């Protein structure tokens, strides 16, 4: 018996080597959180059928039969894949054994099928009892194999003839086969389970890092995607991923760079990398591993970075920038970091889209509340009516005209208007407002409008100019005893369109908590969100002399 044990241990050792190679291969897809799919079951079926058939060929001849490790294949297939896989592997490898002949051919063919079914039934029992992971425990595999091999010995005694030869065979092979195959099954399962746990741990670590990044970046991204937020995002991503360097770009410039190579990769510089332009232009992930696909720094020949992953940041279908992960030349870019980088880009894009949506909703609500307040502003209405009342006796025609302007002003405020309108429509609305204010202030308010006629078709967010003009009058001209002048200008300048509202009071205080009032804040936020390429309101103040609020737009009307 002990002379037979050694060659069986050798066969089992060979199987363990095969199992280790299998667990390292791409074909191995055993995951705790993923059920086996059809293709994975086919791979499992083919692999363990091959193991079982090889076990037959490597068997040791004993009394006209074979002492072998064939049962490891169907039993493990059943434990991993369930009754159908186990019985299928057992049946196919059993038919193979029957085809080879011998006085135990039928008994071995039947017992191999039964052994696969035993493994499958144990797996089924573990799943139904809520302990599916127990089927992959090495101890379970060893005990199941012990039971299965014991059943094989019983089947040989029942089906093999003559019975005396069957008994003599069992007396010789029973203990070596039970010991070798039970230990081999336990060790084989240990290899497979340990490899699965490595993947699970890596996946859990990646998930945990992603969740930490999401938690740390959520509030940041609510502030927008700009040169102030990007450097803090890059630092967080490098801390969590451990890569050599991290860069974040918009569609034209590097917004942030941290890590190795920061001496020559400078934020604020234009994008020069071909891989980055590919990611932006095609919306595709670009990976240069530095081995098969060389990475060459476009800025400095001696750059220590050797590989890069460039992932486009997509908000909807629009690429708004890229996330770039780098590794040094002497360090391999880990596949898990590649997967993590792609996931991070999707996460950041989703957070940006959500933040943008929430901001738009907030702005819409605040704008509607502000406009609703302006619509029923009692001070403006009472002041206007008082001015008209004072004029009606002296100049009825002018009073009638002022009433028309007042009606036009409130009619426009009360209408449900689109988000944008033309500059001409904005000027008409401002004109009605100014006619009423000039009646209040008489000679103390002077208005100058200088607008390029070619720009009258330019589209702006609705109610852009009126809050700026109102702010210039109420917080500027009204504070001066001698009154003052409001100027409205719109002109082309260096390929751009510049719109200005200026007063000669110079009362703007940038140190105040809300220096321009809620109206200016709303205009600033709305034009940033609705007009691409606009940096918001620009305020220039010379105390006691002038305050100029400017809007600079790319291009203009066609």
C-alpha positions in Angstrom: 0.0 0.0 0.0 2.8 2.4 0.9 4.6 1.6 -2.4 1.4 2.7 -4.2 1.0 5.9 -2.1 4.2 7.5 -3.4 3.3 7.4 -7.2 -0.2 8.7 -6.4 1.3 11.6 -4.4 3.4 12.4 -7.5 0.3 12.5 -9.7 -1.4 14.7 -7.1 1.6 17.0 -7.0 1.4 17.3 -10.8 -2.3 18.3 -10.5 -1.5 20.9 -7.9 1.0 22.5 -10.3 -1.6 22.4 -13.1 -4.1 24.0 -10.7 -1.7 26.8 -9.8 -1.1 27.6 -13.4 -4.9 27.5 -14.1 -5.5 29.9 -11.1 -3.0 32.4 -12.6 -4.4 32.3 -16.1 -7.1 34.6 -17.5 -9.4 31.5 -17.8 -9.8 31.5 -14.1 -12.8 33.7 -13.2 -13.9 32.5 -9.7 -15.1 35.5 -7.7 -17.0 35.7 -4.5 -19.4 38.3 -5.7 -19.9 37.0 -9.3 -21.9 33.8 -10.2 -20.5 31.7 -12.9 -21.7 32.6 -16.3 -22.2 30.1 -19.2 -18.8 30.6 -20.7 -17.1 30.2 -17.3 -19.0 27.0 -16.7 -17.8 25.7 -20.0 -14.2 26.5 -19.1 -14.7 24.8 -15.8 -16.2 21.7 -17.4 -13.4 21.4 -19.9 -10.6 22.0 -17.4 -11.7 19.4 -14.8 -12.7 16.9 -17.5 -9.1 17.1 -18.8 -7.8 16.7 -15.2 -9.9 13.6 -14.7 -8.9 12.0 -18.0 -5.2 12.7 -17.4 -5.6 11.2 -13.9 -6.7 8.0 -15.6 -3.7 7.9 -17.9 -1.3 8.6 -15.0 -2.8 5.8 -13.0 -0.7 3.0 -11.5 -1.6 -0.6 -12.7 -2.7 -2.9 -9.9 -4.2 -6.4 -10.3 -5.6 -5.6 -13.7 -7.0 -2.2 -12.7 -5.7 1.3 -12.1 -5.0 3.2 -8.8 -5.5 6.8 -9.9 -6.3 10.4 -9.0 -9.2 10.7 -11.5 -11.8 11.6 -8.9 -10.2 15.0 -8.1 -11.6 16.3 -11.4 -15.4 15.6 -11.0 -15.5 16.2 -7.2 -13.9 19.7 -7.4 -16.0 20.5 -10.5 -19.1 19.6 -8.6 -18.1 21.6 -5.5 -17.4 24.7 -7.6 -20.0 24.4 -10.4 -22.8 22.4 -8.8 -24.5 19.0 -9.5 -24.8 19.5 -13.3 -21.1 20.3 -13.8 -19.9 17.7 -11.4 -22.1 14.9 -12.9 -21.2 16.0 -16.4 -17.5 15.8 -15.8 -17.9 12.5 -14.0 -20.0 11.0 -16.8 -17.6 12.0 -19.5 -14.4 10.9 -17.7 -16.3 7.8 -16.6 -17.1 6.9 -20.2 -13.5 7.4 -21.0 -12.4 5.0 -18.3 -15.1 2.4 -19.4 -13.7 2.6 -22.9 -10.3 1.6 -21.7 -11.7 -1.7 -20.4 -10.7 -4.1 -17.6 -12.7 -6.0 -15.0 -13.4 -2.7 -13.1 -14.3 -0.7 -16.2 -18.1 -0.5 -15.5 -17.6 0.0 -11.8 -15.1 2.8 -12.3 -17.3 4.4 -14.9 -20.3 4.5 -12.6 -18.3 5.5 -9.5 -16.6 8.5 -11.3 -20.1 9.8 -12.3 -21.3 9.3 -8.7 -18.3 11.1 -7.3 -19.0 14.2 -9.5 -22.6 14.1 -8.3 -21.6 13.9 -4.7 -19.4 17.0 -5.1 -22.3 18.8 -6.8 -24.8 17.8 -4.1 -22.5 19.1 -1.3 -22.2 22.4 -3.2 -26.0 22.5 -3.6 -26.5 21.8 0.1 -24.1 24.6 1.1 -25.8 27.1 -1.1 -29.3 26.3 0.2 -28.2 26.4 3.8 -26.9 30.0 3.2 -23.2 29.0 3.4 -22.2 28.8 -0.3 -18.6 29.7 0.5 -18.3 26.6 2.6 -18.3 24.5 -0.6 -15.0 26.1 -1.5 -13.4 25.4 1.9 -10.3 23.0 1.6 -11.7 21.0 4.6 -15.0 20.5 2.8 -13.1 19.4 -0.4 -11.0 16.9 1.6 -14.0 15.4 3.4 -16.1 15.2 0.3 -13.3 13.4 -1.5 -12.9 11.0 1.4 -16.7 10.1 1.1 -16.5 9.9 -2.7 -13.5 7.6 -2.7 -15.1 5.4 -0.1 -18.2 5.2 -2.3 -16.0 4.2 -5.2 -14.6 1.3 -3.2 -18.1 0.1 -2.4 -19.2 0.4 -6.0 -16.2 -1.6 -7.1 -17.1 -4.4 -4.6 -20.7 -4.3 -5.9 -20.2 -4.2 -9.7 -16.7 -5.7 -10.4 -16.4 -9.5 -11.0 -15.1 -11.8 -9.9 -15.7 -10.5 -6.3 -12.6 -12.1 -4.9 -10.4 -10.1 -7.3 -12.4 -6.9 -6.6 -11.9 -7.4 -2.8 -8.1 -8.0 -3.3 -7.9 -4.8 -5.3 -9.8 -2.7 -2.8 -7.6 -4.0 0.0 -4.6 -2.6 -1.9 -5.8 0.7 -3.4 -8.4 1.9 -0.9 -6.1 3.6 1.7 -3.6 5.1 -0.7 -6.3 6.5 -3.0 -8.4 7.9 -0.1 -5.3 9.5 1.5 -3.7 10.9 -1.6 -6.9 12.1 -3.3 -8.4 13.6 -0.2 -5.3 15.6 0.6 -4.8 16.5 -3.0 -8.4 17.8 -3.3 -8.0 19.9 -0.2 -4.7 21.4 -1.4 -6.1 22.0 -5.0 -9.1 23.8 -3.6 -6.9 25.8 -1.3 -5.0 27.1 -4.3 -8.2 28.1 -6.1 -9.8 29.7 -3.1 -6.6 31.7 -2.2 -6.4 33.0 -5.7 -10.0 34.0 -5.6 -9.5 35.8 -2.2 -6.6 37.7 -3.7 -8.8 39.0 -6.4 -11.6 39.8 -3.9 -9.2 41.6 -1.6 -7.9 43.6 -4.6 -11.4 44.4 -5.7 -12.5 45.4 -2.2 -9.4 47.6 -1.8 -10.1 49.3 -5.1 -13.7 49.8 -4.1 -12.7 51.2 -0.8 -10.3 53.6 -2.4 -12.9 54.7 -4.9 -15.4 55.3 -2.1 -12.8 57.3 -0.2 -12.1 59.4 -3.2 -15.8 60.0 -3.8 -16.2 61.1 -0.2 -13.2 63.4 -0.4 -14.1 65.0 -3.7 -17.8 65.4 -3.5 -17.8 68.8 -1.8 -14.9 69.9 -4.0 -16.6 69.1 -7.3 -19.7 71.0 -6.1 -17.5 74.1 -6.5 -17.1 73.4 -10.2 -14.3 72.1 -12.5 -11.7 74.9 -12.6 -8.1 75.7 -11.9 -8.9 76.3 -8.2 -10.5 72.9 -7.6 -8.3 70.7 -9.9 -5.0 70.8 -7.8 -6.8 69.6 -4.7 -8.5 66.8 -6.7 -5.1 65.8 -8.1 -3.5 65.6 -4.7 -6.4 63.4 -3.4 -6.2 61.0 -6.3 -2.5 60.6 -6.0 -2.7 60.0 -2.3 -5.3 57.3 -2.8 -3.9 55.5 -5.8 -0.2 55.8 -5.0 0.7 56.4 -8.7 3.8 58.4 -9.7 1.9 61.5 -10.8 -1.6 62.8 -11.5 -2.6 65.5 -14.0 -6.0 67.1 -14.7 -6.7 69.1 -17.8 -9.6 70.9 -19.4 -9.9 71.0 -23.2 -7.0 73.4 -23.7 -4.8 73.6 -20.6 -3.3 71.7 -17.7 -5.3 72.6 -14.7 -3.3 70.6 -12.1 -0.2 68.4 -11.9 1.2 66.7 -8.8 4.0 64.1 -8.3 7.1 63.1 -10.2 7.9 65.5 -13.1 6.2 68.5 -11.5 9.3 70.6 -12.2 8.5 70.8 -15.9 4.8 69.8 -16.1 3.3 73.1 -15.0 -0.3 74.0 -14.4 -1.7 76.7 -16.7 0.4 75.6 -19.7 -1.3 74.5 -23.0 -1.8 70.8 -23.7 1.0 69.5 -25.9 0.7 65.8 -25.4 -0.6 63.9 -28.5 -2.2 61.2 -26.2 -4.2 63.9 -24.4 -5.5 65.3 -27.6 -6.5 61.8 -28.8 -8.5 61.3 -25.6 -10.2 64.7 -25.9 -10.8 64.5 -29.6 -12.1 60.9 -29.7 -13.4 60.5 -26.2 -11.3 57.4 -25.9 -9.1 56.0 -23.1 -5.4 56.1 -24.1 -2.9 53.9 -22.3 0.8 53.9 -23.0 2.5 51.3 -20.9 6.0 52.3 -21.8 6.8 48.9 -23.1 4.7 47.9 -26.1 3.3 51.5 -26.4 6.1 53.9 -25.6 5.4 57.1 -23.7 7.5 60.1 -24.6 7.2 63.3 -22.7 6.3 66.2 -25.0 8.0 68.7 -22.7 11.4 67.3 -21.6 13.5 64.5 -23.0 14.8 63.4 -19.6 11.3 63.2 -18.0 11.3 60.3 -15.4 7.8 59.3 -16.2 7.5 56.1 -18.3 3.8 55.3 -18.7 0.5 57.1 -18.7 -3.2 56.5 -18.6 -5.3 59.3 -20.1 -9.0 59.0 -19.4 -11.5 61.6 -20.9 -13.9 63.3 -18.5 -17.3 63.0 -20.1 -20.3 65.0 -18.9 -23.1 63.7 -21.0 -21.5 63.3 -24.4 -19.2 66.2 -24.1 -15.5 65.8 -23.2 -14.7 68.6 -20.7 -11.2 67.5 -19.9 -9.0 64.5 -18.9 -7.7 62.7 -15.9 -4.1 61.4 -16.4 -2.3 58.9 -14.2 1.5 58.4 -14.6 4.1 55.9 -13.4 7.9 56.2 -13.3 10.1 54.5 -15.9 11.3 51.8 -13.6 7.9 51.0 -12.2 5.2 48.9 -13.9 1.8 50.5 -14.4 -0.5 48.1 -12.4 -3.6 46.9 -14.2 -5.6 47.5 -11.0 -4.6 51.2 -11.2 -5.6 51.3 -14.8 -9.1 50.0 -14.0 -9.3 52.3 -11.0 -8.3 55.3 -13.1 -11.0 54.6 -15.7 -13.5 54.2 -12.8 -12.4 57.4 -11.2 -12.9 59.3 -14.4 -16.5 58.0 -14.6 -17.0 58.9 -11.0 -15.7 62.4 -11.3 -17.7 63.0 -14.4 -20.9 61.8 -12.7 -20.2 64.0 -9.7 -19.6 67.0 -12.0 -22.8 66.4 -13.9 -24.7 66.1 -10.7 -23.1 69.2 -9.2 -23.8 71.1 -12.4 -27.5 70.0 -12.4 -27.9 70.9 -8.8 -26.3 74.3 -9.4 -28.6 74.9 -12.3 -31.6 74.0 -10.2 -30.5 76.2 -7.4 -29.8 79.1 -9.8 -33.2 78.7 -11.4 -35.0 78.7 -8.1 -33.1 81.7 -6.8 -33.5 83.6 -10.1 -37.2 82.9 -10.1 -37.5 84.1 -6.5 -35.5 87.2 -7.2 -37.5 88.0 -10.3 -40.8 87.3 -8.5 -39.6 89.8 -5.8 -38.7 92.3 -8.5 -42.1 91.9 -10.1 -43.9 93.1 -7.0 -41.2 95.4 -5.5 -43.4 97.9 -3.8 -40.7 100.6 -3.5 -40.1 100.7 -7.2 -43.8 100.6 -8.0 -44.7 103.3 -5.4 -41.8 105.5 -6.4 -42.8 105.2 -10.1 -46.4 106.1 -9.4 -45.4 109.0 -7.2 -43.2 110.4 -10.0 -46.0 110.0 -12.6 -48.5 111.6 -10.2 -46.2 114.6 -9.9 -45.9 114.9 -13.7 -49.5 114.2 -14.7 -50.8 117.8 -14.0 -47.8 119.6 -15.6 -47.3 117.3 -18.6 -50.1 114.8 -19.2 -48.5 113.6 -22.4 -45.3 112.7 -20.7 -47.2 111.0 -17.8 -49.1 108.9 -20.4 -45.8 107.9 -22.0 -44.3 107.0 -18.6 -47.4 104.8 -17.8 -46.8 103.0 -21.1 -43.1 102.4 -20.1 -44.2 101.2 -16.7 -46.8 98.8 -18.3 -44.1 97.5 -20.7 -41.7 97.0 -17.9 -44.1 95.0 -15.7 -45.6 93.2 -18.7 -42.1 91.8 -19.6 -41.4 90.9 -16.0 -44.7 89.0 -15.7 -44.3 87.0 -18.9 -42.7 83.5 -18.9 -39.6 84.2 -20.9 -36.9 81.8 -22.3 -33.6 81.6 -20.7 -31.9 83.7 -23.3 -32.9 86.7 -25.4 -31.2 89.1 -27.8 -29.3 92.2 -26.8 -31.9 94.3 -28.5 -34.6 92.9 -26.3 -32.5 93.5 -23.2 -32.0 97.1 -24.2 -35.7 97.6 -24.8 -36.4 96.3 -21.3 -33.7 98.5 -19.8 -34.9 101.4 -21.8 -38.4 101.2 -20.2 -36.9 100.9 -16.8 -34.6 103.9 -17.4 -37.4 106.2 -18.6 -39.2 105.6 -15.3 -36.1 106.2 -13.3 -35.3 109.4 -15.2 -38.7 110.7 -14.3 -37.8 110.1 -10.6 -34.4 111.6 -10.7 -35.1 114.3 -13.3 -31.8 116.0 -14.3 -29.8 114.1 -11.7 -29.7 111.0 -13.9 -28.1 111.0 -17.3 -28.0 107.9 -19.5 -25.6 107.2 -22.4 -26.1 104.1 -24.7 -23.3 103.2 -27.1 -24.0 99.8 -28.8 -22.6 98.5 -32.0 -25.7 97.8 -34.2 -24.1 94.6 -35.5 -24.4 93.2 -31.9 -28.1 93.7 -31.4 -28.7 90.0 -32.3 -26.3 88.7 -29.7 -28.0 86.3 -27.3 -27.7 86.8 -23.5 -29.4 85.3 -20.5 -32.7 87.0 -19.9 -32.6 89.9 -17.4 -28.8 90.3 -17.6 -28.6 94.1 -18.1 -31.5 95.4 -16.0 -30.1 94.2 -12.6 -26.7 95.7 -13.5 -28.3 99.1 -14.4 -30.6 99.0 -11.4 -27.6 98.3 -9.2 -25.6 101.2 -10.7 -28.5 103.6 -10.0 -29.6 102.4 -6.5 -26.1 101.8 -5.1 -24.3 104.5 -7.1 -26.2 107.4 -8.5 -28.8 107.6 -5.8 -26.1 108.0 -3.2 -24.7 111.2 -4.8 -26.4 114.5 -4.1 -25.5 115.9 -7.5 -26.7 112.7 -9.3 -24.6 111.1 -12.1 -24.4 109.3 -15.3 -25.0 105.6 -16.4 -23.3 104.4 -19.5 -24.2 101.2 -21.4 -21.7 100.0 -24.0 -21.4 97.0 -26.3 -18.5 96.7 -28.8 -16.1 94.2 -30.4 -12.7 94.1 -28.9 -9.8 91.8 -30.0 -12.2 89.2 -31.5 -14.5 89.3 -28.5 -17.6 91.1 -27.5 -17.4 93.4 -24.4 -20.6 94.7 -22.8 -20.2 97.3 -20.0 -22.5 99.0 -17.5 -20.7 102.0 -15.9 -21.6 104.6 -13.3 -19.6 107.6 -12.2 -20.2 107.1 -8.5 -17.4 104.6 -7.7 -19.3 103.3 -4.7 -18.5 99.6 -5.2 -16.9 98.0 -2.1 -15.2 94.6 -2.9 -14.7 94.1 0.8 -18.4 94.0 1.6 -20.0 90.6 2.2 -22.1 90.8 -1.0 -20.6 93.8 -2.7 -22.8 93.8 -5.8 -26.0 92.7 -4.2 -28.0 89.5 -5.0 -28.9 90.8 -8.5 -25.2 91.0 -9.6 -24.5 87.6 -8.0 -27.3 86.0 -10.0 -26.2 87.6 -13.2 -22.7 86.4 -12.7 -23.7 82.8 -12.0 -26.2 82.6 -14.8 -23.8 83.8 -17.5 -21.1 81.5 -16.3 -23.5 78.5 -16.7 -25.4 79.6 -19.8 -22.6 81.2 -21.9 -19.6 79.0 -22.7 -16.3 80.9 -22.8 -17.6 83.6 -20.4 -15.6 84.1 -17.2 -18.5 85.9 -15.5 -18.7 89.5 -14.4 -15.6 91.7 -14.3 -15.8 94.7 -11.9 -13.4 97.6 -12.1 -13.8 100.3 -9.5 -12.1 103.6 -9.0 -13.5 104.9 -5.6 -15.4 108.1 -5.9 -14.9 108.2 -9.7 -16.5 105.1 -11.5 -17.6 101.5 -11.2 -17.5 99.5 -14.4 -19.1 96.0 -14.7 -18.1 94.1 -17.8 -19.2 90.9 -19.6 -16.7 89.6 -22.1 -17.9 87.0 -24.6 -16.1 84.9 -27.2 -17.2 85.6 -30.8 -20.6 87.1 -31.3 -23.6 86.9 -33.6 -22.9 85.4 -37.0 
